[in-house]
Amino acid sequence: MKPHPHHRRAALLVGAVLLASNACGRGGDWPIPVPPALAELEPRFRARVQDALLELGADPASSTRWLALGMTYEANELFALAIECYGRALELEPSAKARRCQPLA
């Protein structure tokens, strides 16, 4: 079966975000966690994830962006991915605001 054009576009978009975030070197050794079947997610959730990935890719040193992606994952029961994001946010900025999002860890 041929992949839907939007699925291919989504995969290319996520790949570009990940490549850009690793190329800029500001994200450290933390890869940005992406759901393994992003193209198969419900369209509204997939769009929210893609937006959060783009924002994080533009500024991978931002604890706020890591928290936003983590909260997106948590709200959609992708808990392992949320924990990764919260861990990175805490590493970047171990503030009270970041600690409030730690209950999953």
C-alpha positions as CSV (number, residue, x, y, z in Angstrom):
1,M,0.0,0.0,0.0
2,K,1.3,3.4,-0.9
3,P,1.8,5.9,2.0
4,H,-0.6,8.8,2.2
5,P,1.2,12.0,1.0
6,H,0.5,13.7,4.3
7,H,2.3,10.8,6.1
8,R,5.3,11.2,3.9
9,R,5.3,14.9,4.5
10,A,5.0,14.5,8.3
11,A,7.9,12.0,8.3
12,L,10.1,14.4,6.3
13,L,9.2,17.3,8.5
14,V,10.1,15.4,11.7
15,G,13.3,14.2,10.1
16,A,14.3,17.8,9.2
17,V,13.5,19.0,12.7
18,L,15.7,16.3,14.2
19,L,18.5,16.9,11.8
20,A,18.4,20.6,12.4
21,S,18.4,20.2,16.2
22,N,21.4,17.9,16.1
23,A,23.3,20.0,13.6
24,C,23.1,23.1,15.7
25,G,24.8,21.5,18.7
26,R,22.7,23.3,21.3
27,G,20.6,20.3,22.2
28,G,23.5,18.4,23.8
29,D,23.3,14.6,23.6
30,W,19.6,14.4,24.1
31,P,17.7,13.3,21.0
32,I,14.2,14.7,20.6
33,P,11.8,11.9,21.4
34,V,9.3,11.2,18.6
35,P,6.5,8.7,18.7
36,P,7.5,5.7,16.6
37,A,4.2,5.8,14.6
38,L,3.8,9.6,14.3
39,A,2.0,9.3,10.9
40,E,-0.6,7.0,12.4
41,L,-1.7,9.3,15.2
42,E,-5.0,11.1,15.3
43,P,-4.7,14.1,13.0
44,R,-5.2,16.8,15.7
45,F,-2.8,15.2,18.1
46,R,-0.3,14.7,15.3
47,A,-0.5,18.4,14.4
48,R,0.1,19.3,18.0
49,V,3.1,17.0,18.2
50,Q,4.6,18.4,15.0
51,D,4.1,22.0,16.2
52,A,5.9,21.2,19.5
53,L,8.7,19.3,17.6
54,L,9.2,22.3,15.3
55,E,9.3,24.7,18.3
56,L,11.7,22.5,20.2
57,G,13.9,22.0,17.1
58,A,14.2,25.8,16.8
59,D,15.4,26.1,20.4
60,P,16.5,22.7,21.8
61,A,18.2,24.5,24.8
62,S,14.8,25.8,26.0
63,S,13.4,24.0,29.1
64,T,10.1,25.6,28.3
65,R,10.0,23.9,24.9
66,W,10.9,20.5,26.4
67,L,8.1,20.9,29.0
68,A,5.6,21.8,26.3
69,L,6.5,18.7,24.3
70,G,6.4,16.6,27.5
71,M,2.9,17.9,28.4
72,T,1.7,17.2,24.9
73,Y,2.9,13.6,25.2
74,E,1.5,13.2,28.8
75,A,-1.9,14.5,27.8
76,N,-2.1,11.8,25.1
77,E,-0.8,9.0,27.4
78,L,2.7,8.7,25.8
79,F,4.2,8.6,29.2
80,A,7.7,7.3,28.4
81,L,8.2,10.1,25.9
82,A,6.9,12.6,28.4
83,I,9.3,11.4,31.0
84,E,12.2,11.9,28.6
85,C,11.1,15.5,27.9
86,Y,10.6,16.3,31.5
87,G,14.1,14.9,32.4
88,R,15.7,17.1,29.8
89,A,13.7,20.2,31.0
90,L,14.9,19.5,34.5
91,E,18.5,19.1,33.4
92,L,18.3,22.4,31.6
93,E,16.5,24.3,34.3
94,P,16.0,22.7,37.7
95,S,13.5,25.3,38.8
96,A,10.3,25.0,40.8
97,K,8.3,25.4,37.6
98,A,10.1,22.4,36.0
99,R,9.8,20.3,39.2
100,R,6.0,20.6,39.1
101,C,6.0,18.5,35.9
102,Q,8.1,15.7,37.4
103,P,5.4,13.4,39.0
104,L,5.8,10.9,36.2
105,A,9.5,10.3,36.9
